């Protein structure tokens, strides 16, 4: 270890987090090549054979959060790269709760969360990526998009009346292929500027979604989450699945991978997202900035001045 460099994550914790069983929960769902991708090949109820109960899963998540917090602190101190986590899903797939649990130990000073709803009049007066570009994370920070620029090739594609509101001078018959190409180039550009991109599709089954909707109706503290629009959107389920499949096929890459995360079991969803996140940060070889000789002299002088004060 170099002088003046605080230690990184404890070795024992690192081994626990990166043990083969943990890798097993992440790698099968990572998509880096879109060609041949089929959503039907991914089971929303998959847990990779793990049978953790809720308590064990929460304990593992909590211990992993400690490591994530340490790496986020070093990411912030280095001020060189940023991390962008993109979440897409059908309603009730668990985006909000996953973000809440995975990021629970992260310093809010180094993390930004943006939820993209319907575009404003100002948004509609700009290009389709404008409102997302404004919210990209600064160097040293973790940015979270709760829904994202992929809305422009998902919900806007399924409901083409939304496209007509975007004031485009003309609409090409190839517009969806063009937008997907724009997104792929955009993400390539961000990567070259130092932004690490991880994209998560929380893959919930239609049956599990229905179950969660009923729970929202039955439980008073969850009723506020329910919207009649959620039921209407279920009618377009197949359209959304097709649009998402084509989005992955066009935009999955090594520098901006997709993770098709089984979402019927929330504890497993959180473990996969946490595992992918810490794995990406660990690959950056993070460390605290070194102090040069001049800075050492300044610190020594400050220490001496403080010693003389009463």
NUKOL-207710 format. One record per residue: x, y, z of N, C-alpha, C, CB in turn. Coordinates in pm, whole numbers, plus 50000, padded with zeros to 5 digits. Glycine has a CB too. Example, Ala and Ser with C-alpha at 12.3 -4.5 7.8 and 13.67 -1.06 7.14 Angstrom:
<atoms>
513194943150780512304955050780513204967050780511314955350905 512854977550708513674989450714512905000350787514084994050572 
</atoms>
This chain:
<atoms>
500844988050000500005000050000500875012450000499055000150122 500525022349918501305034549910501085043050033500945042249784 502085051550069501945060250185500745069450172503195068550205 500105072250286498995081750293497755077250217499435094950240 497725064650176496545059650106495695051450200496945051449983 494485056050232493625048150321493345034650259492295055650348 493145024650341492905011250286491605010550210492905001050397 491565001750111490354999450035489444990250113490664993449896 488434984350049487494975350116488234963650180486454970050017 487824959350299488474948250366488554935850277487754944950494 489674928950282489874917250197488814906750222491244911350220 488474904450349487484894150380486134897650318487344892350532 485784910450321484514914650263484564913250111484174929150304 485694917150052485844915949907485644901549863487224921049863 486254891949935486134877949899484684873349913487054869349984 484024878250015482644873950035481754879049922482114879050171 481974891649882481134897449780481394891149644481344912549773 482644887949617483004883149485483144867949478484284889449441 482624861149576482664846649571481844841749452482154840549704 482164829949400481484824949279479974825149288481934810949251 479434822349404477964822149417477374835849387477564817649557 478134846449424477624859849400477704863249252478394870149484 478824859449188478964861549044477834854348970480334856448995 477464842949021476424834948957475114842648947476204822149034 474914852249035473664859749036473694871748941473374864549177 474834874648884474944886548799475194883048653476044895448850 476204874948629476664872548492475604866848397477824863148496 474724857848442473734852248347472764862548291472944841348415 472654873948355471654883848315472284895848244470874888448437 473574895448221474304906448157474314904448005475764907348212 473834914447934473734913747787474684924147728472264916047738 475674919447653476624928647590476554928047437478054925447637 475814918347386475594917247242474104915347219476424905447181 473524924647144472084923947123471634913547024471594937147080 472514909946931472124900446828471704887246890473274898146728 470534882746855470034869946907469334870947041471154860446919 469304883047101468634884447230467134882047216468894898347290 466594873747306465154871247311464704871947457464794857547248 463764880347485463294882047622462674869247676462274893347628 462084861147588461434848947633462414839047694460724842347517 463694840947671464714832047727465074835347871465954832447643 464454845747927464744849948064463494848348149465244864548067 463634840948258462534837848348462434848348458462704823748409 461324855648469461174865848573461274860148714459854872848556 461054847148730461104841048862462424834548896460024830948874 463394835748808464704829348828465404834848952465604831248704 466014825949031466864830149144468204822949139466154827249278 468534817249026469814810249007470014799049111470964820149016 468924793449157469034782349252469234786649395470144773649212 469334799549423469504804349560468184803049636469994818849562 468294799649761467104797949844467214806149972466874783149877 467764818149961467904826650079466534830950129468784838950048 466374831350261465134837050313465304852250317464784831250454 464244859050351464244873650345465314879550436462874879150384 465494873650555466474878650650467904877050600466324871650782 468214865350545469564862950493469874872250377469714848350449 468894874150289469094882950175469334897250220467884882250081 468574901650322468734915250374470104917050437467634918450476 470594906550507471914907450570473024908450466472154895250661 472944900250362473944900850256473924914450186473724889650153 472724919550162472594932550098473184943550186471124935550067 472954942750315473474952750407475004952650411472904950450547 475574940650413477034939550418477654944150287477454925150449 476984941650177477484946250047477384961350037476704939649933 476354967150100476174981550099477364988650161474894985350173 477984982350262479184988050324480294989850223479664979350440 480484979850140481524980550038481174991049934481704966749971 479904991349890479475001249792479715015349844477994999349757 479435017549973479645030650033481105034750028479145030750177 482005025350057483435028350054483905031649913484245016550109 483415024149815483835026749678483265039949626483385015249587 482045043049667481465055649625482255067349682479995056549669 482755065849804483565076349866484855078549787483885072750012 485475067749741486695068949661486405074549523487385055449649 485265070649464484855075949334484715091049343483525069549288 484105095649450483895110149472485225117249492482985112549594 486125110949568487425117149597488295118049471488155109249706 488245107649387489045107649264488565118149165488995093949199 487245120049157486675130449070487115128848925487085144249121 487095116548876487515113648738486395107248656488735104648738 485735097448714484675090048645483345092348715484995074948639 482275088748647480945088748708480265075648673480105101048660 479215072548746478465060248724477015063748700478605050448844 476445058648591475035060848559474305047548562474865067748421 473315046648652472475034648663471105037848603472335029948812 470745030248501469485032548429468505021448465469735032948274 467305025348508466275015548544465055017048454465875017248693 464675005948392463445005348313462654993148358463755004648160 461354994248356460514983048398459064986348373460744979748546 458254976048375456804978048378456434982548518456044964948338 455234987948534454774992448664454754980748764453374998648653 455084983948889455084974349000456214964148993453774967149004 457204966748910458344957448901459324959349017459074959248769 459234970749086460084972749203461244982449182460614959949246 461134991649087462235001049065462525009449189461905010248947 461495015449246461695024449359462315017149479460365030749400 461775005449511462284998249628463694992949604461344986649664 463994989149480465354984549450466344995849468465434978949308 466035007449415466915019149431467085022449578466365031349354 465985022149652466025025349795466935015849872464615024949853 466805002849848467574993149925469044992449881466944979549913 469274992949751470654991749702471485003949740470664989749550 470865015749733471605028049758471455033149900471165038649662 470965024849990470645029450125471865034350203469985018350202 473055028950173474235032950248475095043250179475045021050278 474655048050064475455057449986475275071650037475085056649837 476345079150041476315093050084475485101249984477755098750097 474405107650028473575115349935474345126349861472425121650010 475445131049920476245141449857476835136849724477345145849951 477015123549711477635118349590476685110649501478785109649625 475375112349523474395104549448473225113449407473905092549531 472765111549284471635119449233470625109949170472115130149130 469345111749204468285103449149467305112249072467555095549262 466995108148949466045115548867464965105948817466755122548748 463705109948837462575102248786461945110248672461515099248900 461855104048557461345111048439459875107448414462195107648315 459045117448430457615115848404457305121148264456755123148512 456075125648243455715131348113456555143848088454205134848108 457025145947965457845157647935457065170647948458415156547796 457765181147990457155194348002457105201047864457945203148102 456465212747859456415220347734457825224147691455545233047750 458675227547787460065230947755460805218747699460795236247881 460585207147759461215194847710460825192247565460815182847798 459545194147535459035191247401459535201047296457535191247403 460135212147342460685221947250462145219047217460555235847307 462675207947269464055204047243464085189947185464905204647373 465295185447150465455171947099465135161847208466865169847045 464925149147169464395139347263465375135547374463985127047189 466675138347357467655134947460467935146647556468945130547395 467435158347523467815170547595467575169547745467055182247540 466385165247785466065165347928466875155048006464585162847948 467365144847939468175134648006469625139248018468095121347930 470115146047915471485151247917471675160848034471825158147784 470655168848062470735178648171470975171948307469455186948177 470595159448319470615152648449471745142448463469305145748471 472675142448369473775132848377474635135548500474635133448250 475185125148562476005127148682477325134048652476265113848749 477745142448744479055148848734480125138648767479155161148828 481365142048734482485133148768482505130848919483845139148719 482735118548958482785115349099481445111649161483355126749173 480395112349084479065109849139478385097749075478195122049121 477385092749145476545082049093475205088249056476365070449198 474805086448932473515091348886472565079748863473665099548757 471305081548900470295071148885469135076748805469825065849023 468835070148695467655073748615466555063648642468005074148462 465515068148711464335059948737463365062348621463675063448877 463445053748522463005055848385464035065148322461525061748377 464095065448190465255071748128464995075547984466455062548136 466085078047911465995081047768465375069547689467365084247713 465295057647749464665046447680463145047747675465035033347748 462595056747754461165059547741460815063947599460735070247841 461795070347532461565075747398461465064947291462665085247361 461845052547325461705041447230460865030247291463085036147188 460245033147405459365023447469457945028947474459855019947612 457665037447573456295042647585455905051247466456145050747715 456855058947412456525067347296456295058747173457655077547270 456945047347168456745038247055455405031047067457895027947048 455065027047188453785020047209452615029547190453735013647350 452785042047234451725052147222452215063047127451335058147363 452065060747001452655069746902452025083646901452545063746766 450895085246968450325098746978451255107947056448935098247045 452095102047144453075109947219454155115447126453715101447331 454455108047023455465112346926455015124946853455775101146825 453735125746827453195137146752453305150146831451745134546714 453445149146964453555161047048454975166647052453095157947190 455905159546990457305163447002457765173446897458175151246994 456855178446818457105189646726458215186746625457455201946805 458325174246584459345170846486458945176346349459545155446479 459905181546273459585186846141459055176046046460805193346081 459525163746066459025152345988459295139646068459685151745846 458525129446039458705116646110459045105946009457415112846190 460255101146018460735090745926460055077445955462255089245936 459865069445853459305056145874460295047045947458895049945741 461545051545956462575043946027462935050546161463835042845939 462015058446215462355066646331462835058446451461165074846371 462275046546473462665038946592464065033346576461655027546619 464405028746458465775024446432466745036146446465895018146292 466325047746399467165059746408467385063846552466555071246328 466315063546631466455067446772467315057546850465065068646838 467145044946821467975034946888469455036846852467515020746851 469725040146727471095042846685471625055346756471175044646531 470785065646768471185077846839471545074746984470065088346834 470735066347049470985062747189472285055047201469815054447245 472525045647110473765037847115474985046847099473765026947006 474925056347007476045065746988476195074847110475835074146860 475085079047164475085087647284475785080547399473645091447324 475455067947421476065060447531477545057647505475315047247552 477905055647380479315053947345480085066747377479465050247196 479495078047343480115091047372480315092747523479245102647316 479275089947601479375091647746480485082847805478035088247813 480585070647755481605061547804483005067247780481465047847737 483215072947663484525078547631484825090947714484605082047483 483795096947773484005108547861484155104548007482855118247846 484095091448035484325086848172483095082948250485015097148245 481955081648182480735077248250480535062248231479495085148196 480505055048341480225040648338478715038848336480885033148462 478205031348241476755029848225476335015448250476315034248084 475385013648340474755000648365473255002448347475104995148509 472644993848267471214995148238470474982748288470974997048085 469444985048369468704974148431467254974148384468764975248584 466834962948327465424960748300464924950948405465184955448153 464054955648494463504947048598462344939248535463014955448724 462614926548511461734918048431460714911048520462554907648351 459554917248535458494911548617457504904448525457784922448702 456914893648574455924886448496454574893448503455794871848544 453754891048406452414896848403451604892248525451684893148273 451794879748564451064874148680451504880948810451294858848689 452804882948826453304889248948452884903948953454834888148956 452864910448839452414924348837450964925348885452544930248695 450124916348836448714916248879448604914149030447934905148804 449414905049082449414902349226449784914949304450394890949259 450774922249257451214934349328450194945449316452564939049273 449514946349204448444956249191447334953449291447884956149048 446974940849306445924937249402446364940549544445574922149391 447634938249575448164941749707448044956749731449634937349721 448304964549626448174979049641446744983149671448664986149514 445804976149613444404979149637443964974649776443534972549531 444524963549823444114957749951444764964350072444434943049952 445984969550055446734974950169446664990250169448204970250164 446094996050276445905010650282447185018750260445325014350416 448325013750310449555021550297450195020250159450545017250402 449565012450070450075011149934449115016649829450374996749905 447915020549872446915024949775447335037449700445605027449845 448155045749763448575058049698449395055349572449375066649795 449995043349563450795039849447449955036049326451725028449482 448695032949351447875027349243447305038149152446745019049300 447295035149023446695044148924445885035748826447775052648851 444735040648788443915033448690444655031848558442585040648667 445605041048531446395040248408447255027548406447285052648393 447635022848524448435010548531447674998748471448815007648677 446384998248496445574987348443445464988448291444164987448506 445275000548243445175002548098446464998548027444835017148067 447585001348090448864998148026449084983148013450005004348105 448424975148097448554960648086448044955547951447804953848200 447134963047891446604958947761447674959447651445414967847722 448744966947678449814968547578451054960447615450174983347564 450874950447701452014942747753452894937347640451504931147839 452314930647544453104924647436453834935247354452204916347343 453204946747335453854957647261455084962647337452854969247239 454954963947468456094968447549457234958147545455664970947694 456894945447555457924935147553458664935047420457304921347580 457934936947311458574937447179459474949647166457504937547069 458984961147215459784973447208461044972247292458954985547254 460924966247409462104964647493463104955047429461714959647633 462614944047375463494934247312464304940847200462684922447256 463664949047120464364955747011465334966247064463364962246915 465014972347177465924982247236467204975447283465244989447354 467084963947346468274956647391469094952047271467874944447478 468434946947170469134942147051469964953246987468134936646950 469474965546994470134976646926471164984047012469114986346879 471074982647146471894991247231472764983847333471015000647303 472674970647342473524963247435474964963447385473024948547453 475904966147474477314966447437478164964247561477684980047370 479444961847542480344959747655480454972347741481724955447606 480434983847676480604996247752479285001047813481185007247663 478164996047767476864999847824475954987547825476205011447742 476264977847910475504965147910474104966647966476254954647989 473244957847922471924956247982471964944548080470824954047872 471214945748187470984934748280469474932148281471534938048425 469094920448234467674916648236467454909348368467274907548112 466994916848468466984912148607465634905748641467274923848703 465624892948680464374886848725463784894848840464604872048768 462514898448830461944907748928460734902249003461564920348860 460444889348988459314883749063459644881849211458894870449002 460944881149244461394880149383462254892349414462194866749409 461724901449493462394914349513463794912749574461544923249601 463964903249664465274901649728466334897949625465224890949838 465944889849527466904885849425467194897549330466384873649346 466164905149297466344916949212467404926149273465014924449194 467284928549402468214937649470469634932249473467744940449611 469774919149491471114913249492471784914449356471034898549534 471024912249250471604913249115472054927549086470574908549008 471194937149117471544951249092472744955349176470344960449123 472754951549303473894954749389475154948149336473614950349534 475064935449299476224928149251476814934449126475864913849223 475954938149031476434944448907477084957848936475274946248808 476534965249032477044978549063478424977949128476074985949155 478574969449230479874968749298480924962549207479754960649429 480494953549122481434947449028481974957848930480754935948952 481114966648882481544977148790482484987048859480334984548734 482164990948980483025000349052484354993949089482325005349178 484314981249126485554974449161486504973749041485264960249213 485944973248921486764972648802487484985748771485924968848686 487124996648840487765009548818489065010948896486835020748856 489355001348984490575001849066490655015149141491834999848977 489595018049214489485030749284490465031849401488075032649334 490915043949428491795046649542491675061449575493285042549511 492015064949697492005079049734493185086149669492045080649887 493015098849633494105106449570495345106949658493645120649537 496525106549595497785107349668498105121949702498915101049586 498825123849810499235137249852500675139549808499095138850007 500905150249732502265152849683503105159549792502215161749556 504435160349772505335166149875504935180349916506755166349824 504515188549821504135202149854502935202249949503805210049726 501975193549920500805192650007501195187550145499745183549944 502155178450151502645173350280503205184750364503725162450258 503965193750299504535205150371503435214250425505475213150280 502405216350342501285224750385500565218750505500285226750269 500385205550502499725198850614500565199450740499435184350578 501885197950724502785198650840502765212650901504225194850799 502715222650814502665236450862501345239050935502835246350746 500245233550881498945235250945498915228551081497835229650857 499515216751089499575209551217500375217551320500215195451197 501515223251276502355231151367501615243551414503665235151298 500885250151323500145262051360499045258851461499545268651236 498375247551441497325243551535497905240251672496545231351479 499085234251673499735230551799500065242751883500995222551773 500355254051817500735266151888499515273651944501525275251796 498365270651884497165277751930496635272052059496095277151824 496025280852140495435276452265494065270352242495335288052362 
</atoms>
